[in-house]
Amino acid sequence: MRQVLDRPFLVVRAAGSGMEGTGDLLALRGDLCFPIEVKSTRPKKLYLSGRTKLQYEAMVTEGERCHLMPLYAHRQKGIRGDSWRIFRVETSNLSGRLRQLEKSIPPFPTTRNGSVYLNWEDGMPLHAFVALVCSSAGSEKHALHNLEVRTLRSNLFAKSLPTTELEEILPAQSLTEKPLDVLAELARRRS
């Protein structure tokens, strides 16, 4: 989470937050801009209907119009540690850095009938999102590559592939890298 100190965002509460398509917050930096809608619930799932569905549709419209990637930040109440999860609103006309980030940030899940909803468990943890957009490596390509390597490695380990097969797919140094456990590091520093 401290990476955001090196690559900070200017975060502004949108005037009349909740207005059509603006979201509650606007996070700005030289290379990125995200309108963010914030939701906080006790249940893990939030089904969009009525006003919340209209807000979502307006975020899609504004994202398309302005070539932005709107985000939803969903906080589950009563959770210790990182209680925030990030979701992206799907838009079809992203380019540059946003196009690269699109692959790593999960979209809204959909119900059987195709309606979008928020499922806290399906979102990207806030600390992972901050690590993605504020990598200390200084290069977004490097940060995205590291995230892709970690994702691929965890998927491959889950399938229990032999090390020889892993070495063919991944560079040798990526097999020895251990992902940073932010919460464990914070607990260690606190004691």
N, C-alpha and C positions, 0 to 999 in steps of 0.2 A: 504494500500500500504506500510505502514511502517513495516509490518511483514517481508518484504524481508530483512530488516536490521539485523534481528535476525537469519534468515536462508538464507544467500545470495547465489547467483549463480555467478560463473565466466562466463562472457559472452564474447565470442571472435568472431570477424568478420572473417568469413571463407575466407582464401586466395583465390583470384579469385572468390569472391562470385558469386553465380549463376551457378557454375560448376555443372555438372551432379550429382544430389543427395546429395550435401553437404549442400544446403540451403545458406542463407546469414549470419546466426548467429549460434553459437553453445553455448548453455547454459549448464554449468556443475556444479554439486554439488555431494557430496559423494554418495547420494542415487538416483540421477536422472541425466539424460542427454537427451537434446532435440536438434536435428537439426531444425532450424527455417527458413522458407522462408517468407520474408516480402513483402507484396503487399500494395500499397497505391493508391486509386482510388477516383474519385468524385462520380460516380454512386455507388449505394448500391450493385449491382451485378457485378461480374467479371466472364465471361465465359472463360474457358481455351481452347485455341486452339494454334496450331503452337508451338512456343518456350515454352509458359507457360504450355501447356499440356505435353511436353517432360520433363520439370522440375518436374512436379507432378509425372509422371511415374517413373522418376529416384529416387524421394523421396520414393516412394512405394518400389522400388527395394532395395535401401539401408536400409530402415527400416526393411524389411524382412531379408536381409542378416546379419544385425548387431543386430537384436532383439531390435530395438529402436522404439519410437513413434515420428515420425516427426510431426512438427506443422507448421501451417500457421498463421501468424499474419497479419490481414487485417485491415488497417486504412482507414476510410472514411474521406476524406478531407472536411473541413467546419463544422465539428461537434464540439460543445463545450462539455467539460467534457471528459469522457472516450471514445475516438474515436476509440479505438482498440478492435478487436474481435479475439478470438483464435479458431482455428479449428484443429482437428487432422486428420492426414492421416491414413486411415485404413490399419492396418497390422494384420496378423493372428497369430503371434508367440510371443506375449508379455507375460511376466511373472512378478511375484512379484508386486512391487509398481506400475509399468506401467500398469499392468492388472487391478489394482484397479482404477487408474486414468482414464482408458479408458472409464469406465461407465459414468463419469461425464463430459468429454470434448466432445462437439458435433463433429461428423464427417462432411465431406463435404456433402451438399445436392446434390441430383442428379436430372437431367432433366427427362422428360418422356422417353427419349431414353436411359437413364442410364449414361449419361455423368456427370462428377462432375463439380461443379462451386462453386464460393464463393458468399454467400448472407450475407452481413454484419449483417442483422437482426437475422440470425440464429446462429451466433457465441456466444461464451462465452465472456462476458466483461473481459477486462484485470484485473480489480481489483478483480473479482471473481476468476480468474485463480490464481492470486498471493495469495489470501486467501486460496485457495485449496492446493497449493504446499508449502506454507510457514506458515501454521497454528502455532500460538503461543502456542497451546495446547501441542506441543512437540511430539505428537503421530499422525502419519498419519492415523491410524485407527480411532482415535477420530475425526480428521478433516473431513475425508470422511463420518463418521457417521453423524456429524453435517450437512454437506452439503446434505446428503440424507434425513435427518429429515426435513430440511428447504424446500427441493424440494417437498417432500411428503405433508408437511403441506400446502404449497402454492397451490398444486394441489387439496387437500381436501377442502381448504377454497374456492377455485374457484368453487367447486361443491356444496358449501353451506351445508355441512353435519352438523348435530346437534353436539354440544359439547360432548354429551355422547358417540357418535360413535367415535369422535376423541380421546377421552380419552382411549377408548379400544385399539386403534391402536398405539398411540404415548405415550411415557412416559410423566408424568404430567409436569416435568420441561421443556420439549421441547415446550409445548404449551404456556408457559409464556415467553420464550426467544424471543427477538425481533431481527431480522437481522440487522446488522450494516450497516447504510447508509453512505458509505465512503464519497461520494460527499457532503452530508449535514454536516458531521463532519469537512471536510476540509474548507467548507464555514464558519462554526461557528468559527473555529480556526483563520481564516484569518481576521475576523472582530474584 
